[in-house]
Amino acid sequence: MKIKGKVGWVSVAVCLSFLGVFLFIFTLEPVAAAEEKVVKLGCNMALSGATAFWGSGYTNAIKLAAKQINASGGFSVKGERYKWDVVACDNKYNISEVVSCANKLIYEDKAKYMAILGGAPGIAIAPITNKEKVLQVMWAGGGKALTNPNNPLVFRHSPVDVVALWTGIYKWFMEKEKIKTVATINPDDESGYSVGEGCKEAANTNGLKTVATEYFPRATIDFYPILTRIISKNPDCIDLGYCGFRDVATIAKQLYELKYKGVVILYSVDLTKADTMIGREALEGRYSNLTLVEMITPEQKKYYKEYVAEYGEWNEQSLLGYDFPFTLTECIVEGQTFDPVKIAQIMQDKEIPYLYGKGRYGMEKTFGIKRQGLYPTPFAQFKNGKWHQVAFIEPVVPR
């Protein structure tokens, strides 16, 4: 399959980024006589329930990266050798469970670094992580409610900020599919609200009219009433924002049954399960944001083999978690410190070797602090019975 445009740049950038990271890892000077010490890295993720596709993917990627760092000899700080111990806690994407996991990881496991899934969970525990000086790295929405100067230890590692990414997405669809109106549907929590408002802003920026903005409880199974209301507004495009894959699958099938013919933007489709959970007929012509159809770069191909060998199956979301332990380790070694406050100051200026392409933390003008991850995002379309890569969309950072 030939992929034009950004892919060549992505390949070169990822090669250079990961070359630097792996040279860093493999040139660390081991301290042969030193006693091996362990540093805890907490994963506060949904490992079961509707968002487990994301949570398990990120957690597995972090564990694999930590295992590789440890196998290379770990890392040295002030003459002592350390290795990572990744401690996972299943929060089921339930706020009370999220808080319980945070308390366990901080007070029992003594983790000073925590990887977390979801804007609403991140907002719920930010007071705890700020108070205890715990570095909180997020795979989440949440907008300014999460990313602001009052949360200096909170990094939104992915996905890209809604306004920054969706401005590029909507511009692409206006040119490619000639859409003029859009409707959005999202979960009724902080993650969903941030996407709904962000999509409105991105649409306005492009002169695209938003005809409906709907929210639903995450336990929803019957989307017919919401979708019927949306379809009555005759949108050219229905955007599923940050819906979890289980919700995406249900909505996609119900839109097909309601005979909606417009553009549908799915979110983060699990390519290994989409055909059976959604069905080829319901997928035909649909697009999926944050979806890489096949591994392109040598680093992606290598990682795919390593992940499948380790876990026995593939999870594409893991691509967005793998780089984080390497970046965190590099910051610790560079600063020769485990202090999350000092590490945050180093991390905010680091180039990030995302497997999707070279990235960084930014958007200081929007949020008042550089804590939002920025990187090229892959887009795919299901056409003629199979997925095709159609674009890598760059974030459009507001000036």
C-alpha positions as CSV (number, residue, x, y, z in Angstrom):
1,M,0.0,0.0,0.0
2,K,1.4,3.4,-1.0
3,I,0.8,6.2,1.5
4,K,1.5,9.8,0.3
5,G,2.1,13.0,2.1
6,K,3.2,13.0,5.7
7,V,4.3,9.4,5.9
8,G,7.8,9.9,4.6
9,W,8.4,12.7,7.1
10,V,6.9,10.6,9.9
11,S,9.2,7.7,9.1
12,V,12.4,9.8,9.1
13,A,11.3,11.7,12.2
14,V,10.5,8.6,14.2
15,C,13.8,6.9,13.1
16,L,15.8,9.9,14.3
17,S,13.8,10.3,17.5
18,F,14.0,6.7,18.5
19,L,17.7,6.5,17.5
20,G,18.4,9.2,20.1
21,V,16.3,7.4,22.8
22,F,17.8,4.0,22.2
23,L,21.4,5.4,22.1
24,F,20.5,7.0,25.4
25,I,19.3,3.8,26.9
26,F,22.1,1.6,25.7
27,T,24.9,4.0,26.6
28,L,23.9,4.3,30.2
29,E,26.9,3.5,32.4
30,P,26.0,0.5,34.6
31,V,27.2,0.5,38.2
32,A,28.2,-3.1,38.6
33,A,28.9,-3.1,42.3
34,A,25.8,-1.1,43.3
35,E,22.8,-2.7,44.8
36,E,19.8,-2.7,42.4
37,K,17.0,-0.4,43.5
38,V,13.4,-0.2,42.2
39,V,11.4,2.9,41.2
40,K,7.6,2.5,41.1
41,L,5.6,3.7,38.1
42,G,1.8,3.5,38.7
43,C,-0.8,2.8,36.0
44,N,-4.2,4.0,37.0
45,M,-6.1,2.7,34.0
46,A,-9.3,1.0,33.0
47,L,-8.4,-2.6,32.4
48,S,-12.0,-3.8,32.3
49,G,-15.2,-2.3,31.0
50,A,-16.0,-0.1,28.0
51,T,-12.6,1.8,27.9
52,A,-10.4,-1.3,28.5
53,F,-9.2,-1.2,24.9
54,W,-7.4,2.0,25.6
55,G,-6.4,1.3,29.2
56,S,-5.0,-2.2,28.6
57,G,-3.1,-0.9,25.5
58,Y,-1.4,1.9,27.3
59,T,-0.6,-0.2,30.4
60,N,0.8,-3.0,28.3
61,A,3.0,-0.6,26.3
62,I,4.3,1.0,29.5
63,K,5.1,-2.4,31.0
64,L,6.9,-3.5,27.8
65,A,9.0,-0.3,27.6
66,A,9.9,-0.6,31.3
67,K,10.9,-4.3,30.8
68,Q,13.2,-3.3,27.9
69,I,14.8,-0.5,29.9
70,N,15.4,-2.9,32.8
71,A,16.8,-5.5,30.4
72,S,19.3,-3.0,29.1
73,G,20.7,-2.5,32.6
74,G,18.3,0.1,34.0
75,F,19.4,3.6,34.6
76,S,21.8,5.4,37.0
77,V,21.2,8.3,39.3
78,K,24.0,9.7,41.4
79,G,26.1,6.5,41.1
80,E,23.3,4.1,41.9
81,R,21.5,1.8,39.6
82,Y,17.7,1.6,39.3
83,K,15.0,-0.4,37.5
84,W,11.3,0.2,37.0
85,D,8.5,-1.6,38.7
86,V,5.2,-0.9,37.0
87,V,2.2,-1.3,39.3
88,A,-1.2,-1.4,37.6
89,C,-4.6,-0.7,39.2
90,D,-7.9,-1.3,37.3
91,N,-10.1,1.7,37.8
92,K,-12.8,0.4,35.5
93,Y,-13.2,4.1,34.4
94,N,-15.3,4.6,37.5
95,I,-14.4,7.8,39.4
96,S,-14.6,6.2,42.9
97,E,-12.3,3.4,41.7
98,V,-10.0,6.0,40.1
99,V,-9.6,7.8,43.5
100,S,-9.1,4.4,45.3
101,C,-6.4,3.4,42.8
102,A,-4.7,6.8,43.2
103,N,-4.6,6.4,47.0
104,K,-3.3,2.9,46.7
105,L,-0.6,3.8,44.2
106,I,0.5,6.9,46.1
107,Y,0.2,5.8,49.8
108,E,0.8,2.1,49.6
109,D,3.0,1.6,46.6
110,K,4.8,4.9,47.0
111,A,4.6,5.7,43.3
112,K,5.8,9.3,42.5
113,Y,4.8,8.9,38.8
114,M,1.4,7.9,37.6
115,A,0.0,7.1,34.1
116,I,-3.8,7.8,34.0
117,L,-6.6,7.3,31.4
118,G,-9.4,9.8,31.0
119,G,-10.0,13.5,31.6
120,A,-12.7,13.0,34.2
121,P,-10.4,10.6,36.2
122,G,-7.5,13.0,35.8
123,I,-9.5,16.0,37.1
124,A,-10.8,13.9,40.1
125,I,-7.4,13.0,41.4
126,A,-5.4,16.1,40.4
127,P,-5.9,17.6,44.0
128,I,-4.3,14.4,45.4
129,T,-1.4,14.2,42.9
130,N,-0.7,18.0,43.3
131,K,-0.7,17.8,47.1
132,E,1.6,14.7,47.2
133,K,3.8,16.0,44.3
134,V,3.1,13.1,42.0
135,L,3.8,13.4,38.3
136,Q,0.5,12.7,36.5
137,V,0.8,11.8,32.8
138,M,-2.6,11.5,31.1
139,W,-4.1,9.8,28.0
140,A,-7.1,12.1,28.2
141,G,-9.3,15.0,27.1
142,G,-10.3,17.5,29.8
143,G,-9.3,20.8,28.2
144,K,-8.6,23.7,30.5
145,A,-10.3,22.0,33.5
146,L,-7.3,19.6,33.5
147,T,-4.5,21.5,31.8
148,N,-3.8,24.8,33.6
149,P,-1.1,26.4,35.7
150,N,-2.8,25.1,38.9
151,N,-1.9,21.6,37.8
152,P,1.8,21.9,36.9
153,L,2.5,18.2,37.4
154,V,-0.3,17.1,35.0
155,F,0.8,16.3,31.4
156,R,-1.7,15.4,28.7
157,H,0.4,13.0,26.7
158,S,-2.3,12.2,24.3
159,P,-4.6,12.6,22.4
160,V,-3.9,16.0,20.8
161,D,-5.9,18.9,22.2
162,V,-9.4,18.9,20.6
163,V,-9.2,22.4,19.1
164,A,-5.7,21.8,17.8
165,L,-6.5,18.5,16.2
166,W,-10.1,18.9,15.1
167,T,-9.3,22.2,13.4
168,G,-7.1,20.2,11.0
169,I,-9.6,17.3,10.9
170,Y,-12.6,19.5,9.9
171,K,-10.5,21.4,7.3
172,W,-9.5,18.0,5.8
173,F,-13.1,16.8,5.6
174,M,-14.3,20.1,4.2
175,E,-11.9,19.7,1.4
176,K,-12.2,15.9,0.9
177,E,-15.9,15.3,1.5
178,K,-17.2,18.9,1.0
179,I,-19.0,18.9,4.4
180,K,-20.7,22.1,5.6
181,T,-22.5,20.9,8.7
182,V,-21.5,18.7,11.6
183,A,-23.1,17.0,14.6
184,T,-21.1,15.6,17.6
185,I,-21.9,12.9,20.2
186,N,-19.8,12.3,23.3
187,P,-19.9,10.9,26.8
188,D,-21.4,13.1,29.5
189,D,-18.3,13.6,31.5
190,E,-15.4,16.1,31.5
191,S,-13.7,14.3,28.7
192,G,-16.8,14.4,26.6
193,Y,-17.7,18.0,27.4
194,S,-14.2,19.1,26.5
195,V,-14.5,17.4,23.1
196,G,-18.0,18.8,22.4
197,E,-16.9,22.3,23.1
198,G,-13.6,21.9,21.4
199,C,-15.3,20.6,18.2
200,K,-17.6,23.6,18.2
201,E,-14.6,25.9,18.4
202,A,-12.8,24.0,15.7
203,A,-15.9,24.1,13.5
204,N,-16.3,27.8,14.0
205,T,-12.7,28.3,13.1
206,N,-13.3,26.6,9.7
207,G,-16.7,28.2,9.1
208,L,-18.4,24.8,9.6
209,K,-21.8,24.9,11.2
210,T,-22.5,22.7,14.2
211,V,-26.1,21.6,14.1
212,A,-26.2,19.3,17.1
213,T,-24.1,18.5,20.2
214,E,-25.3,15.5,22.2
215,Y,-24.0,13.7,25.3
216,F,-24.8,10.3,26.8
217,P,-24.1,8.3,30.0
218,R,-21.2,5.9,29.4
219,A,-23.5,2.9,30.2
220,T,-25.8,3.7,27.3
221,I,-26.8,0.8,25.0
222,D,-29.7,2.3,23.1
223,F,-28.5,5.3,21.1
224,Y,-31.5,5.4,18.7
225,P,-33.3,8.4,20.4
226,I,-30.1,10.5,20.3
227,L,-29.2,9.4,16.8
228,T,-32.7,10.1,15.5
229,R,-32.5,13.6,16.9
230,I,-29.2,14.2,15.3
231,I,-30.2,12.8,11.9
232,S,-33.3,15.0,11.9
233,K,-30.9,18.0,11.8
234,N,-29.5,16.7,8.4
235,P,-25.8,16.9,9.3
236,D,-23.3,16.3,6.5
237,C,-21.0,14.6,9.2
238,I,-21.5,12.9,12.5
239,D,-18.4,13.0,14.7
240,L,-18.1,10.5,17.6
241,G,-15.4,12.5,19.4
242,Y,-14.0,10.6,22.3
243,C,-16.5,7.7,22.5
244,G,-15.0,4.5,23.8
245,F,-14.7,1.6,21.3
246,R,-17.7,-0.3,22.7
247,D,-19.9,2.9,22.2
248,V,-18.3,3.5,18.8
249,A,-19.3,0.0,17.7
250,T,-22.9,0.3,18.9
251,I,-23.4,3.8,17.4
252,A,-21.9,2.7,14.1
253,K,-24.2,-0.2,13.8
254,Q,-27.3,1.8,14.8
255,L,-26.4,4.6,12.3
256,Y,-26.3,1.9,9.6
257,E,-29.7,0.6,10.7
258,L,-31.1,4.2,10.6
259,K,-29.7,4.4,7.1
260,Y,-27.6,7.5,7.7
261,K,-25.6,8.1,4.5
262,G,-23.4,11.1,5.5
263,V,-19.8,11.1,6.7
264,V,-19.2,9.4,10.1
265,I,-16.0,10.0,12.0
266,L,-15.4,7.0,14.4
267,Y,-12.8,7.2,17.2
268,S,-9.9,4.9,17.8
269,V,-11.4,1.8,16.2
270,D,-10.0,-1.5,17.4
271,L,-9.1,-2.9,14.0
272,T,-8.8,-6.5,15.4
273,K,-12.4,-6.5,16.4
274,A,-14.2,-3.9,14.2
275,D,-15.3,-6.3,11.5
276,T,-17.1,-8.6,13.9
277,M,-18.4,-6.0,16.4
278,I,-19.6,-3.5,13.8
279,G,-19.9,-5.4,10.6
280,R,-18.4,-4.6,7.2
281,E,-21.7,-3.2,5.8
282,A,-21.9,-0.7,8.7
283,L,-18.3,0.2,8.4
284,E,-18.3,0.9,4.6
285,G,-17.2,4.4,3.9
286,R,-16.7,5.4,7.5
287,Y,-13.6,7.1,8.8
288,S,-11.6,6.5,12.0
289,N,-9.5,9.0,13.9
290,L,-6.3,7.9,15.6
291,T,-6.1,4.7,13.6
292,L,-3.0,3.3,11.9
293,V,-3.8,0.6,9.4
294,E,-0.4,-1.0,9.2
295,M,3.0,-0.5,10.6
296,I,5.0,1.9,8.3
297,T,8.3,2.8,10.0
298,P,11.0,0.3,11.1
299,E,10.3,1.3,14.7
300,Q,6.6,0.6,14.4
301,K,7.2,-2.8,12.8
302,K,9.7,-3.7,15.5
303,Y,7.4,-2.6,18.2
304,Y,4.4,-4.5,16.7
305,K,6.4,-7.8,16.7
306,E,7.6,-7.2,20.3
307,Y,4.1,-6.3,21.6
308,V,2.5,-9.4,19.9
309,A,5.3,-11.6,21.2
310,E,4.8,-10.3,24.7
311,Y,1.0,-10.3,24.9
312,G,-0.2,-12.6,22.1
313,E,-2.4,-10.1,20.4
314,W,-2.2,-6.6,19.0
315,N,-3.7,-3.4,20.5
316,E,-3.1,-0.3,18.3
317,Q,-3.7,2.1,21.2
318,S,-0.5,0.8,22.8
319,L,1.5,2.8,20.2
320,L,0.7,6.0,22.2
321,G,2.0,4.6,25.5
322,Y,5.3,3.0,24.5
323,D,7.5,6.2,24.3
324,F,6.5,7.6,27.8
325,P,8.8,5.4,30.0
326,F,11.8,6.2,27.8
327,T,11.1,9.9,28.0
328,L,10.6,9.8,31.7
329,T,13.8,7.8,32.2
330,E,15.7,10.2,30.1
331,C,14.4,13.2,32.2
332,I,15.4,11.5,35.4
333,V,18.9,10.7,34.2
334,E,19.4,14.1,32.7
335,G,18.3,15.9,35.9
336,Q,19.9,13.2,38.2
337,T,16.8,13.5,40.3
338,F,13.6,11.7,41.1
339,D,11.8,14.9,42.2
340,P,8.6,15.1,40.0
341,V,8.7,19.0,40.2
342,K,12.2,19.1,38.7
343,I,11.4,16.3,36.2
344,A,8.3,18.3,35.0
345,Q,10.5,21.3,34.2
346,I,12.8,19.1,32.1
347,M,10.0,17.1,30.4
348,Q,8.0,20.1,29.2
349,D,10.9,20.9,26.8
350,K,11.7,17.4,25.6
351,E,11.2,16.2,22.1
352,I,8.9,13.1,22.4
353,P,9.5,10.1,20.2
354,Y,5.9,9.2,19.6
355,L,5.6,6.1,17.4
356,Y,3.2,8.2,15.2
357,G,5.9,10.7,14.6
358,K,8.1,13.3,16.3
359,G,6.2,15.3,19.0
360,R,6.5,17.7,21.9
361,Y,4.6,19.3,24.7
362,G,3.1,22.7,23.9
363,M,0.0,25.0,23.7
364,E,1.3,27.3,26.4
365,K,-0.7,30.2,25.0
366,T,-3.9,28.2,25.2
367,F,-3.5,26.6,28.6
368,G,-0.9,28.9,30.3
369,I,1.5,26.0,30.6
370,K,3.3,23.6,28.2
371,R,1.6,20.3,29.1
372,Q,-0.3,19.2,25.9
373,G,1.3,16.5,23.7
374,L,1.4,17.4,20.0
375,Y,2.0,14.9,17.3
376,P,0.7,13.8,13.8
377,T,-2.5,11.8,14.0
378,P,-3.3,8.9,11.6
379,F,-6.7,8.8,9.9
380,A,-8.1,5.7,8.1
381,Q,-11.2,4.9,6.0
382,F,-13.0,1.6,5.5
383,K,-13.6,1.3,1.8
384,N,-14.4,-1.7,-0.4
385,G,-14.2,-4.1,2.5
386,K,-10.9,-3.0,4.0
387,W,-9.2,-0.2,5.9
388,H,-7.0,2.3,4.0
389,Q,-4.7,4.9,5.5
390,V,-5.9,8.3,4.1
391,A,-4.0,11.0,6.1
392,F,-1.7,12.0,8.9
393,I,-3.2,15.2,10.3
394,E,-1.0,17.7,12.0
395,P,-2.4,19.7,15.0
396,V,-3.2,23.3,14.3
397,V,-2.0,25.2,17.3
398,P,-4.0,28.4,18.0
399,R,-2.0,31.5,17.9
